[in-house]
Amino acid sequence: MRRFALLPGIIVAALALLVAGCGGGSAKPAAVTRAQPTISSPTPTPTPTPTPTPTKTGPGPMTAAELAWLGSVHRMHASIDAAARRNTNLTRAAMLSLGNSFSECRRVLRRIGSGTARLRPVFTMVNKACAKFDSGAKCWATAARVGDAGGAVEAGTPEEQTQRQAIECGTAAFGDGSNMLSEAEAKGEEIKLAAD
C-alpha cells in the first residue's frame, strides 16, 4: 500500500524533470514537493500591448438606398438649375414655370423621404433649401399674376413695383436655395467618403 502513496510524489518529480529539461548539464536537482490543492485564479502572463490598428466605427459602406437618395437630391438640384437657366425671357408662362420648378424641391423631398439616420444632416439642409424654393415659387407666382401674357406691366404702377419685388424675391430664393443644395450635396459626399 505504501507504494501507492509515493505515486503522486513520483509524478510531480517526473514533471519537474520534464519542465526543467534533461540536458545533462550540471544543473541542481529539482526539489520534489507535493502539490497542495488550492483555489486561486491563474496569474496572467504579461504580454506586450499591441498597437491598436485604426478601424471604422461607423455603420459601414453606403447602402444602395442611401446612394439612390443622394442621387435624387443631385438630380433635383440639376433640374431646378436647368429650369432657371432656361427661363431668361420672363413671360407669364416662364415665371409660372420657374415657380413650378422651384416647387419640385418639396415634391422630390416628400417622395424620397428623410433618408437614413446618417443622412439626416443632408436632409435638414435640403429641407431648408426647399423652404427657400417654396418662398421663391410664391414670388414667381406673384410676378406672373401682376403681368400680362408677355410678362409686362405698366411702368410707374403699383403692379410694376410688386412685380419687381417679386422677381427679386424669386431670384434671391433661387440663389439661396441652389447654394444650400450645393452644400447639402457636399455634406452627402463627405458622409459617403467617411463610409468607404
HULIN-V654624 format. One record per residue. RES is the residue in three letters. PSI is psi in radians with two decimals (999 if undefined). Layout:
# HULIN-V654624
RES:PSI / RES:PSI
This chain:
# HULIN-V654624
MET:-0.60 / ARG:-0.53 / ARG:-0.58 / PHE:-0.45 / ALA:-0.50 / LEU:-0.26 / LEU:-0.79 / PRO:-0.64 / GLY:-0.68 / ILE:-0.69 / ILE:-0.73 / VAL:-0.73 / ALA:-0.73 / ALA:-0.73 / LEU:-0.67 / ALA:-0.70 / LEU:-0.68 / LEU:-0.74 / VAL:-0.77 / ALA:-0.44 / GLY:2.60 / CYS:0.92 / GLY:-0.24 / GLY:0.20 / GLY:-2.91 / SER:0.91 / ALA:2.65 / LYS:2.54 / PRO:2.52 / ALA:2.42 / ALA:2.41 / VAL:2.08 / THR:2.69 / ARG:2.36 / ALA:2.29 / GLN:2.29 / PRO:2.23 / THR:2.77 / ILE:1.97 / SER:2.75 / SER:2.56 / PRO:2.51 / THR:2.16 / PRO:2.52 / THR:2.21 / PRO:2.28 / THR:2.62 / PRO:2.46 / THR:2.12 / PRO:2.64 / THR:2.20 / PRO:2.49 / THR:2.42 / PRO:2.38 / THR:2.74 / LYS:2.35 / THR:-0.01 / GLY:-3.09 / PRO:0.09 / GLY:-3.00 / PRO:2.75 / MET:2.48 / THR:2.90 / ALA:-0.66 / ALA:-0.69 / GLU:-0.73 / LEU:-0.68 / ALA:-0.67 / TRP:-0.84 / LEU:-0.67 / GLY:-0.66 / SER:-0.71 / VAL:-0.77 / HIS:-0.80 / ARG:-0.68 / MET:-0.75 / HIS:-0.80 / ALA:-0.67 / SER:-0.77 / ILE:-0.77 / ASP:-0.73 / ALA:-0.72 / ALA:-0.69 / ALA:-0.65 / ARG:-0.57 / ARG:-0.62 / ASN:1.26 / THR:-0.44 / ASN:1.83 / LEU:1.29 / THR:3.00 / ARG:-0.78 / ALA:-0.70 / ALA:-0.72 / MET:-0.69 / LEU:-0.65 / SER:-0.72 / LEU:-0.78 / GLY:-0.72 / ASN:-0.70 / SER:-0.69 / PHE:-0.61 / SER:-0.31 / GLU:-0.58 / CYS:-0.91 / ARG:-0.69 / ARG:-0.78 / VAL:-0.76 / LEU:-0.68 / ARG:-0.67 / ARG:-0.75 / ILE:-0.29 / GLY:-2.91 / SER:-0.09 / GLY:-2.99 / THR:3.02 / ALA:-0.70 / ARG:-0.27 / LEU:0.03 / ARG:-0.72 / PRO:-0.63 / VAL:-0.77 / PHE:-0.77 / THR:-0.75 / MET:-0.73 / VAL:-0.70 / ASN:-0.72 / LYS:-0.69 / ALA:-0.72 / CYS:-0.61 / ALA:-0.70 / LYS:-0.80 / PHE:-0.62 / ASP:-0.80 / SER:-0.63 / GLY:-0.66 / ALA:-0.69 / LYS:-0.69 / CYS:-0.78 / TRP:-0.62 / ALA:-0.70 / THR:-0.79 / ALA:-0.69 / ALA:-0.66 / ARG:-0.67 / VAL:-0.22 / GLY:2.94 / ASP:-3.02 / ALA:-0.57 / GLY:-0.06 / GLY:0.02 / ALA:2.67 / VAL:2.78 / GLU:2.29 / ALA:2.48 / GLY:0.12 / THR:2.86 / PRO:-0.53 / GLU:-0.66 / GLU:-0.78 / GLN:-0.74 / THR:-0.80 / GLN:-0.75 / ARG:-0.81 / GLN:-0.68 / ALA:-0.70 / ILE:-0.73 / GLU:-0.73 / CYS:-0.81 / GLY:-0.70 / THR:-0.76 / ALA:-0.71 / ALA:-0.67 / PHE:-0.86 / GLY:-0.83 / ASP:-0.82 / GLY:-0.74 / SER:-0.73 / ASN:-0.72 / MET:-0.68 / LEU:-0.64 / SER:-0.73 / GLU:-0.68 / ALA:-0.73 / GLU:-0.68 / ALA:-0.70 / LYS:-0.72 / GLY:-0.71 / GLU:-0.69 / GLU:-0.76 / ILE:-0.72 / LYS:-0.77 / LEU:-0.65 / ALA:-0.46 / ALA:-0.37 / ASP:999
